[in-house]
Structures are given as C-alpha cells and as structure tokens.
C-alpha cells in the first residue's frame, strides 16, 4: 500500500482495466469458476456433522496492486488439510446468486466468502452487490475480508466514517473503518487477543480510550471464545508463556479513519448492523513498535453482524510473512504460521462451527461449540435433541476435548484438539488391538469390536489421556 493516494488510485484504475480484460479473455463467461481444490468427503473434518466449511469462495478481484497469491496459497493449504472445496475467481461479474449457491443448484452453497486485498469496492457491479447482500443479510452466511479490503471503499474521505451517509457503500458499512495510513512493510508488531470488558478502558488507549468500552470484546464474548481456544502462544506452544500474544509479526499494520472499537449497533436502510467486536489488537507499548502513526487503540481484526450474517475483517495479509514467514521471539526462531491458524478459526466461526448443542449427554453434542445459538431464524434454538446412553465418556484436555461414543459395537473417538495425535486401544491384557495416527480436530471411527474392557489412549505433543471403557 502506497501512502501517496493519487498515484495509488491510478495504479488501481490501470490494474482494474487489465484484470477485467484478462478475466473476460480467459473465461469468456461471467459464471466461469476455477475449483482450485475439490471437496474431500472422506476428510475427518468433513465427516463431522457439526462442521460446516464445505465450500469456500476465494474472491481475488482487485482494483489495486496488492499481491494476492500468498492468501491463495494459504487457502489451498487449508482446503487440502480440511477437505473443503475451494472456488477462485478474479472476475468482476462472478458473484451471483447462482455462483454463491443461493439459486439454481442449492445443494452446494458457499459457506464462507473470502475477499482479499480488493483496494476498493469490489461489489460495484449491481448484480454482485445484490447477491452478496442476500448471501450475508438474508441467508446468514459468512464474509471474511483481508487487509486492503478496507481501503478506498466509497464513504467520507476524512475523519470518523459517517456510515449513515446515503452514498456510503455497503462494504464500507460492513467494514466500519477505512485505511488511513501505515508504517513501511514489514512493520513488526505485538498482536494480542482482545479481552476488553464493558466499562474498561482499552490498554494503551488515550483519545478514544478515555471513554470506557460500551460492551465486551474478543474472548470475553462467548460467541467468539472458540476462535481463540488452544491457539499457539508467543513461543509457538499451546498453553505456553504469554497465551494469546504474538511478538514480531511483520505486516503493513494499518491506522484507520476513526476508532474501530467505538462503533455501536446501527440500523441502516432497514438492515440491523451489530456493534463492532474487537478480536485482535496491537500493543503499541512494545519497545520495537514504530513511533509514527500510533493510534493508541489500534484494533487489527474485528467482527460485526450484518442482518442475519456474520462478518470479520483481518488486517494481517499484506505480504508473505503474514502467512508463512519465520519470526524471532527473544532471539528464538518461531514458525507457527499463526495467521493461517487464526484465519481458519475465523472461517469456522463464519460457517457457524462453534454453534450448537453444548450438553455432552446428547447425541448432537458439539465439542467445539461456545454458544447454542447466534442468530434467531438461522440457528436451531434447541440444538440438543436426543439423549444418548451410548456416550461412554468425555474429557476436557489442555488443548480441547475428547469424546468416546459406543454405537452398535463400533467406537467413535472425537478429537477436538488440533495437532497430531496417536490413538491406541488396548484390550484387558494390555495388547494393542487398534492404533492410528492423524491430525485433529476430527472423528475417528474404530472398526467393529468385540464386547469387553478396553483402555483408550490419546497421545498428543502435550499430554497423554486415557479412558477405561466396557461394553
């Protein structure tokens, strides 16, 4: 992102013309798509009925010069790891009700749309705008926007955004605040999970922070808690020192036109917009933080309800270091691809993976859920339906939850904890009768087993958990 706006806008216009020409020349069809990764229904994540990221649209239409390949590479890695279908398009006219799965064949709808580095209003096409409004506001789907998605979207050009302005674009109202300026990339920063409660002054805040927060933020809100559970901490280890804090993250960290956290609920053109919930913030007291452009309350990722839908903006995503770069914490090399992990959690939230039955005595129990419902009319108000006598045991571990269900002679072991695990089942004599290695979270279905007593053992990088069962 160049801070010289006129030169950058010229680049955006030239880039838009080239992109439009390339899109039409290469596809010849506004509905054409590229399925970068096909869905793998055998993937453990896909087999879990409580998981909903089945199809993702990575929309790379842009009006400027930002590199979009790093985010695409991240999305491909995630699609292969978790088995979802990944559609890609850079066509300005691609987004329609049909391509979003809202009309025509609706059996495979897009669960999450990802808008990456648009450098402007990528929904200036009237058909695309109408389709996305229906997708988010009416159908309750999820929209993730990355970095320069919050730049040059039509709204007032200075000061705090006047979102009530009749000329303010829909995406500007979704995003709330627009890019103002930034330090040169990479600007190394300390990013932390926001935990400001209602009535508290945000850490380091001055101008905006003199007024206490009007509502809870970040992990203090049950709806968002599961996003941050069991993320690697500063040293790359789950549960290690300084959980929820990451040093030396290099990116083009933005300042915004107005303070993000202060935007409350609004009703605009008959649509209810919820208050902004800060998710990740920048600690500007870190000794290496650049002294220029300090806002003193710099939120870098936030969420907002829009109608029935869910939206998140994440500023991280300017360059390769945001996704795969190695960083140093107190001189120690750490390569935990933290932004990829965070984006995956954001996508799961937007697809409503963290919503559902929270009572472990029911068949419908969702070990990832932190709330039973978010949106009336979209989420099932009574997700717990069937009491189960087949549930042998559940346990909370340091990084997640493990559940064991016995059904008709077979066992299902549910592993909520991310990372590599070893599952072993030993009979009464101590002989191993089943063993497998995999990557969580997911479900492992154990083949038919004879009646008897068994020891079920799950070993991860952090701990070993065991449960004695009989059936």
Protein Blocks (a to p, Z undefined) as FASTA:
>chain_A
ZZblklmmmmmmmmmmmmmmmmmmmnopakbccdfbacdfkbmklmpmkbcbfbccddfb
dfbfbdfklmmmmmmmmmmmnopacdddfbfklpcfklnopghjlklccfbdcdehklpa
fklpmklmmmmmmmmmmnopacddehjlmgoiacdfehjddfkbmklcfklmmnopacfb
dcdddddddddddfbdehiacehiaklmmpccfbdehjllmklmmmmgopacfkopghia
hehiaehiacdddddedjfklpccddeehiacdddddfbdcdfkbfklcfehplhiacfb
dcddehjbccdddfbhkbmmlmmpccdeehiacdehlmlmmmmmmmmmmnopmgccfbfk
bfklcfkbcbfbfbghkacfblbfbdcfkbnbdcddfklccddddeehiacdddfbgcjd
ddddddfkopafbdcddddddddddddddedddddddddfkbccdddddZZ
